[in-house]
Amino acid sequence: MKRSLAAALAALLLAGPAAALTIEGVTLDDRAKVGPGDLVLNGAGLRTRLGFKVYAGGLYLGEKTRDANAALAAPGPKRVALHMMRDVG
């Protein structure tokens, strides 16, 4: 599971910095409130499996980065928003 989380995080980082955006009908805000502070949308992407759209996701960090190791090591809150597009058991 840890490997798949790292792969998903890397994919979201490589998707590039973004403002509020819509992916396949799912709108991701450019900021997320977590605790007393705000996080910024660092990147977003669409996960597909066997040609089916599974989920749209966004990564929120204290500040934007393209370095997965820096994102994991950064102090403070982080948020991954997943919007399921299929029923998954």
MISE-464005 format. One record per atom (N, C-alpha, C): atom name; x, z, y; residue in three letters. Coordinates in steps of 0.02 Angstrom, whole numbers. Each point is the difference from the previous one (the first is absolute). Layout:
N
atome = CA&X = X&Z = Z&Y = Y&residu = ala
...
//
This chain:
89
atome = N&X = 41&Z = 0&Y = -59&residu = met
atome = CA&X = -41&Z = 0&Y = 59&residu = met
atome = C&X = 43&Z = 0&Y = 63&residu = met
atome = N&X = 55&Z = 38&Y = -1&residu = lys
atome = CA&X = 44&Z = 4&Y = 59&residu = lys
atome = C&X = 29&Z = -69&Y = 15&residu = lys
atome = N&X = 17&Z = -38&Y = -51&residu = arg
atome = CA&X = 27&Z = -67&Y = 10&residu = arg
atome = C&X = -51&Z = -46&Y = 32&residu = arg
atome = N&X = -63&Z = 4&Y = -22&residu = ser
atome = CA&X = -52&Z = -44&Y = 29&residu = ser
atome = C&X = -15&Z = 20&Y = 72&residu = ser
atome = N&X = 4&Z = 66&Y = 15&residu = leu
atome = CA&X = -10&Z = 22&Y = 69&residu = leu
atome = C&X = 55&Z = -26&Y = 45&residu = leu
atome = N&X = 62&Z = 3&Y = -25&residu = ala
atome = CA&X = 57&Z = -26&Y = 39&residu = ala
atome = C&X = -7&Z = -75&Y = 10&residu = ala
atome = N&X = -23&Z = -36&Y = -50&residu = ala
atome = CA&X = -10&Z = -73&Y = 6&residu = ala
atome = C&X = -55&Z = -16&Y = 50&residu = ala
atome = N&X = -54&Z = 39&Y = -1&residu = ala
atome = CA&X = -54&Z = -12&Y = 48&residu = ala
atome = C&X = 23&Z = 16&Y = 71&residu = ala
atome = N&X = 38&Z = 53&Y = 8&residu = leu
atome = CA&X = 27&Z = 18&Y = 65&residu = leu
atome = C&X = 46&Z = -55&Y = 26&residu = leu
atome = N&X = 43&Z = -25&Y = -43&residu = ala
atome = CA&X = 46&Z = -54&Y = 20&residu = ala
atome = C&X = -39&Z = -62&Y = 20&residu = ala
atome = N&X = -53&Z = -16&Y = -36&residu = ala
atome = CA&X = -40&Z = -59&Y = 17&residu = ala
atome = C&X = -33&Z = 8&Y = 68&residu = ala
atome = N&X = -25&Z = 61&Y = 14&residu = leu
atome = CA&X = -31&Z = 12&Y = 65&residu = leu
atome = C&X = 51&Z = -3&Y = 56&residu = leu
atome = N&X = 60&Z = 24&Y = -13&residu = leu
atome = CA&X = 53&Z = -3&Y = 51&residu = leu
atome = C&X = 20&Z = -72&Y = 15&residu = leu
atome = N&X = 5&Z = -39&Y = -52&residu = leu
atome = CA&X = 21&Z = -70&Y = 8&residu = leu
atome = C&X = -54&Z = -43&Y = 30&residu = leu
atome = N&X = -62&Z = 25&Y = -1&residu = ala
atome = CA&X = -55&Z = -38&Y = 31&residu = ala
atome = C&X = 10&Z = -4&Y = 76&residu = ala
atome = N&X = 41&Z = 44&Y = 27&residu = gly
atome = CA&X = 17&Z = -3&Y = 70&residu = gly
atome = C&X = -44&Z = 42&Y = 44&residu = gly
atome = N&X = 25&Z = 15&Y = 60&residu = pro
atome = CA&X = -39&Z = 39&Y = 47&residu = pro
atome = C&X = -63&Z = -37&Y = 20&residu = pro
atome = N&X = -51&Z = 39&Y = 16&residu = ala
atome = CA&X = -64&Z = -32&Y = 15&residu = ala
atome = C&X = -39&Z = 41&Y = 50&residu = ala
atome = N&X = -44&Z = -33&Y = 36&residu = ala
atome = CA&X = -50&Z = 33&Y = 41&residu = ala
atome = C&X = -63&Z = 5&Y = -43&residu = ala
atome = N&X = -55&Z = 23&Y = 28&residu = ala
atome = CA&X = -62&Z = 2&Y = -38&residu = ala
atome = C&X = -13&Z = -70&Y = -28&residu = ala
atome = N&X = -17&Z = -3&Y = -64&residu = leu
atome = CA&X = -9&Z = -65&Y = -30&residu = leu
atome = C&X = -52&Z = 2&Y = -54&residu = leu
atome = N&X = -24&Z = -59&Y = -20&residu = thr
atome = CA&X = -49&Z = -6&Y = -52&residu = thr
atome = C&X = 29&Z = -40&Y = -57&residu = thr
atome = N&X = -5&Z = 27&Y = -60&residu = ile
atome = CA&X = 23&Z = -33&Y = -61&residu = ile
atome = C&X = -59&Z = -7&Y = -46&residu = ile
atome = N&X = -21&Z = -61&Y = -14&residu = glu
atome = CA&X = -55&Z = -14&Y = -45&residu = glu
atome = C&X = -62&Z = 43&Y = 15&residu = glu
atome = N&X = -16&Z = 7&Y = 65&residu = gly
atome = CA&X = -59&Z = 37&Y = 20&residu = gly
atome = C&X = 10&Z = 75&Y = 9&residu = gly
atome = N&X = 60&Z = 25&Y = -15&residu = val
atome = CA&X = 16&Z = 71&Y = 9&residu = val
atome = C&X = 40&Z = 7&Y = 64&residu = val
atome = N&X = -26&Z = 40&Y = 48&residu = thr
atome = CA&X = 35&Z = 10&Y = 63&residu = thr
atome = C&X = 41&Z = 64&Y = -3&residu = thr
atome = N&X = 63&Z = -6&Y = 16&residu = leu
atome = CA&X = 46&Z = 57&Y = 2&residu = leu
atome = C&X = 15&Z = 15&Y = 73&residu = leu
atome = N&X = -13&Z = 61&Y = 22&residu = asp
atome = CA&X = 13&Z = 20&Y = 69&residu = asp
atome = C&X = 75&Z = 0&Y = 13&residu = asp
atome = N&X = 20&Z = -9&Y = 63&residu = asp
atome = CA&X = 71&Z = -1&Y = 16&residu = asp
atome = C&X = 29&Z = 71&Y = 3&residu = asp
atome = N&X = -43&Z = 51&Y = 3&residu = arg
atome = CA&X = 23&Z = 70&Y = 0&residu = arg
atome = C&X = -45&Z = 41&Y = -46&residu = arg
atome = N&X = 29&Z = 55&Y = -26&residu = ala
atome = CA&X = -37&Z = 47&Y = -41&residu = ala
atome = C&X = 16&Z = 70&Y = 23&residu = ala
atome = N&X = -49&Z = 42&Y = 8&residu = lys
atome = CA&X = 10&Z = 69&Y = 21&residu = lys
atome = C&X = 11&Z = 42&Y = -63&residu = lys
atome = N&X = 58&Z = 34&Y = -2&residu = val
atome = CA&X = 16&Z = 44&Y = -55&residu = val
atome = C&X = 25&Z = 65&Y = 30&residu = val
atome = N&X = -37&Z = 54&Y = -12&residu = gly
atome = CA&X = 18&Z = 64&Y = 31&residu = gly
atome = C&X = -4&Z = -6&Y = 75&residu = gly
atome = N&X = 50&Z = 29&Y = 34&residu = pro
atome = CA&X = -1&Z = -1&Y = 73&residu = pro
atome = C&X = 26&Z = -65&Y = 31&residu = pro
atome = N&X = 28&Z = -45&Y = -40&residu = gly
atome = CA&X = 31&Z = -60&Y = 27&residu = gly
atome = C&X = -31&Z = -65&Y = -24&residu = gly
atome = N&X = 27&Z = -54&Y = 26&residu = asp
atome = CA&X = -22&Z = -67&Y = -20&residu = asp
atome = C&X = 55&Z = -34&Y = -40&residu = asp
atome = N&X = -21&Z = -41&Y = -48&residu = leu
atome = CA&X = 46&Z = -43&Y = -36&residu = leu
atome = C&X = -16&Z = -72&Y = 18&residu = leu
atome = N&X = 50&Z = -44&Y = -6&residu = val
atome = CA&X = -11&Z = -71&Y = 16&residu = val
atome = C&X = 0&Z = -41&Y = -64&residu = val
atome = N&X = -39&Z = -53&Y = 1&residu = leu
atome = CA&X = -3&Z = -46&Y = -57&residu = leu
atome = C&X = 67&Z = -36&Y = -4&residu = leu
atome = N&X = 35&Z = 11&Y = -55&residu = asn
atome = CA&X = 66&Z = -28&Y = -9&residu = asn
atome = C&X = -4&Z = -68&Y = -34&residu = asn
atome = N&X = -45&Z = -7&Y = -46&residu = gly
atome = CA&X = -7&Z = -63&Y = -36&residu = gly
atome = C&X = -63&Z = 2&Y = -43&residu = gly
atome = N&X = -21&Z = -58&Y = -24&residu = ala
atome = CA&X = -61&Z = -4&Y = -40&residu = ala
atome = C&X = 7&Z = -57&Y = -49&residu = ala
atome = N&X = -40&Z = 2&Y = -53&residu = gly
atome = CA&X = 2&Z = -53&Y = -49&residu = gly
atome = C&X = -61&Z = 1&Y = -45&residu = gly
atome = N&X = -5&Z = -52&Y = -40&residu = leu
atome = CA&X = -55&Z = -8&Y = -48&residu = leu
atome = C&X = 30&Z = -1&Y = -70&residu = leu
atome = N&X = -27&Z = 41&Y = -45&residu = arg
atome = CA&X = 24&Z = 3&Y = -69&residu = arg
atome = C&X = -47&Z = -42&Y = -42&residu = arg
atome = N&X = 28&Z = -46&Y = -37&residu = thr
atome = CA&X = -40&Z = -40&Y = -47&residu = thr
atome = C&X = 26&Z = 11&Y = -70&residu = thr
atome = N&X = -43&Z = -9&Y = -48&residu = arg
atome = CA&X = 19&Z = 6&Y = -70&residu = arg
atome = C&X = -38&Z = -54&Y = -38&residu = arg
atome = N&X = 37&Z = -44&Y = -32&residu = leu
atome = CA&X = -29&Z = -55&Y = -38&residu = leu
atome = C&X = -48&Z = -42&Y = 42&residu = leu
atome = N&X = 17&Z = -8&Y = 64&residu = gly
atome = CA&X = -40&Z = -40&Y = 45&residu = gly
atome = C&X = -58&Z = 36&Y = 33&residu = gly
atome = N&X = -12&Z = 63&Y = -19&residu = phe
atome = CA&X = -55&Z = 39&Y = 29&residu = phe
atome = C&X = 28&Z = 45&Y = 56&residu = phe
atome = N&X = -38&Z = 5&Y = 54&residu = lys
atome = CA&X = 19&Z = 45&Y = 54&residu = lys
atome = C&X = -16&Z = 72&Y = -21&residu = lys
atome = N&X = 51&Z = 43&Y = -2&residu = val
atome = CA&X = -10&Z = 69&Y = -24&residu = val
atome = C&X = -9&Z = 48&Y = 59&residu = val
atome = N&X = 47&Z = -1&Y = 48&residu = tyr
atome = CA&X = -7&Z = 43&Y = 58&residu = tyr
atome = C&X = 40&Z = -27&Y = 59&residu = tyr
atome = N&X = -21&Z = 20&Y = 60&residu = ala
atome = CA&X = 38&Z = -11&Y = 61&residu = ala
atome = C&X = 29&Z = 68&Y = 19&residu = ala
atome = N&X = 62&Z = 0&Y = 21&residu = gly
atome = CA&X = 32&Z = 64&Y = 16&residu = gly
atome = C&X = 39&Z = -4&Y = 65&residu = gly
atome = N&X = 7&Z = 57&Y = 31&residu = gly
atome = CA&X = 40&Z = 6&Y = 61&residu = gly
atome = C&X = 43&Z = 62&Y = -3&residu = gly
atome = N&X = 59&Z = -4&Y = 28&residu = leu
atome = CA&X = 47&Z = 56&Y = 2&residu = leu
atome = C&X = 6&Z = 24&Y = 72&residu = leu
atome = N&X = -13&Z = 65&Y = 11&residu = tyr
atome = CA&X = 5&Z = 30&Y = 66&residu = tyr
atome = C&X = 58&Z = 49&Y = 1&residu = tyr
atome = N&X = 43&Z = -7&Y = 51&residu = leu
atome = CA&X = 59&Z = 43&Y = 8&residu = leu
atome = C&X = 3&Z = 25&Y = 72&residu = leu
atome = N&X = 44&Z = 48&Y = 11&residu = gly
atome = CA&X = 10&Z = 26&Y = 68&residu = gly
atome = C&X = 28&Z = -53&Y = 46&residu = gly
atome = N&X = 43&Z = -43&Y = -26&residu = glu
atome = CA&X = 26&Z = -57&Y = 38&residu = glu
atome = C&X = 14&Z = -56&Y = -48&residu = glu
atome = N&X = -5&Z = -62&Y = 25&residu = lys
atome = CA&X = 8&Z = -59&Y = -43&residu = lys
atome = C&X = 72&Z = -7&Y = -25&residu = lys
atome = N&X = 5&Z = -23&Y = -62&residu = thr
atome = CA&X = 65&Z = -14&Y = -30&residu = thr
atome = C&X = -9&Z = -53&Y = -54&residu = thr
atome = N&X = 55&Z = -35&Y = -16&residu = arg
atome = CA&X = -1&Z = -49&Y = -55&residu = arg
atome = C&X = 42&Z = 26&Y = -59&residu = arg
atome = N&X = 26&Z = 61&Y = 6&residu = asp
atome = CA&X = 44&Z = 29&Y = -50&residu = asp
atome = C&X = -40&Z = 49&Y = -43&residu = asp
atome = N&X = -10&Z = -16&Y = -64&residu = ala
atome = CA&X = -40&Z = 42&Y = -45&residu = ala
atome = C&X = 31&Z = 69&Y = -8&residu = ala
atome = N&X = 66&Z = 4&Y = -5&residu = asn
atome = CA&X = 32&Z = 65&Y = -8&residu = asn
atome = C&X = -10&Z = 43&Y = 62&residu = asn
atome = N&X = 4&Z = -30&Y = 59&residu = ala
atome = CA&X = -11&Z = 37&Y = 62&residu = ala
atome = C&X = -73&Z = 24&Y = 3&residu = ala
atome = N&X = -47&Z = -40&Y = -22&residu = ala
atome = CA&X = -71&Z = 20&Y = 1&residu = ala
atome = C&X = -11&Z = 59&Y = -46&residu = ala
atome = N&X = 29&Z = -2&Y = -59&residu = leu
atome = CA&X = -9&Z = 55&Y = -48&residu = leu
atome = C&X = 34&Z = 64&Y = 25&residu = leu
atome = N&X = 58&Z = -6&Y = 32&residu = ala
atome = CA&X = 38&Z = 57&Y = 22&residu = ala
atome = C&X = -24&Z = 29&Y = 67&residu = ala
atome = N&X = -39&Z = -37&Y = 37&residu = ala
atome = CA&X = -22&Z = 22&Y = 66&residu = ala
atome = C&X = -40&Z = 65&Y = -5&residu = ala
atome = N&X = 15&Z = 48&Y = 44&residu = pro
atome = CA&X = -39&Z = 62&Y = -1&residu = pro
atome = C&X = -70&Z = -12&Y = 29&residu = pro
atome = N&X = -45&Z = 45&Y = -14&residu = gly
atome = CA&X = -67&Z = -4&Y = 28&residu = gly
atome = C&X = -48&Z = -37&Y = -45&residu = gly
atome = N&X = -62&Z = -5&Y = 23&residu = pro
atome = CA&X = -53&Z = -30&Y = -41&residu = pro
atome = C&X = 7&Z = -76&Y = -6&residu = pro
atome = N&X = -27&Z = -25&Y = -55&residu = lys
atome = CA&X = -4&Z = -72&Y = -13&residu = lys
atome = C&X = -70&Z = -12&Y = -30&residu = lys
atome = N&X = -24&Z = -61&Y = 4&residu = arg
atome = CA&X = -66&Z = -14&Y = -28&residu = arg
atome = C&X = 0&Z = -69&Y = -31&residu = arg
atome = N&X = -29&Z = -6&Y = -59&residu = val
atome = CA&X = -12&Z = -65&Y = -31&residu = val
atome = C&X = -76&Z = -6&Y = -6&residu = val
atome = N&X = -27&Z = -51&Y = 31&residu = ala
atome = CA&X = -72&Z = -13&Y = -3&residu = ala
atome = C&X = -13&Z = -56&Y = -50&residu = ala
atome = N&X = -40&Z = 14&Y = -52&residu = leu
atome = CA&X = -18&Z = -50&Y = -50&residu = leu
atome = C&X = -75&Z = -11&Y = 3&residu = leu
atome = N&X = -20&Z = -63&Y = 5&residu = his
atome = CA&X = -70&Z = -19&Y = 0&residu = his
atome = C&X = -12&Z = -42&Y = -62&residu = his
atome = N&X = -33&Z = 31&Y = -49&residu = met
atome = CA&X = -11&Z = -34&Y = -65&residu = met
atome = C&X = -48&Z = -58&Y = 10&residu = met
atome = N&X = 15&Z = -56&Y = -32&residu = met
atome = CA&X = -41&Z = -60&Y = 4&residu = met
atome = C&X = -33&Z = -16&Y = -66&residu = met
atome = N&X = 16&Z = 40&Y = -51&residu = arg
atome = CA&X = -30&Z = -7&Y = -67&residu = arg
atome = C&X = -13&Z = 69&Y = -28&residu = arg
atome = N&X = -46&Z = 4&Y = -46&residu = asp
atome = CA&X = -11&Z = 63&Y = -37&residu = asp
atome = C&X = 55&Z = 5&Y = -52&residu = asp
atome = N&X = 38&Z = 54&Y = 5&residu = val
atome = CA&X = 55&Z = 10&Y = -47&residu = val
atome = C&X = -12&Z = 67&Y = -34&residu = val
atome = N&X = 0&Z = 0&Y = -67&residu = gly
atome = CA&X = -11&Z = 61&Y = -37&residu = gly
atome = C&X = 62&Z = 41&Y = -9&residu = gly
//
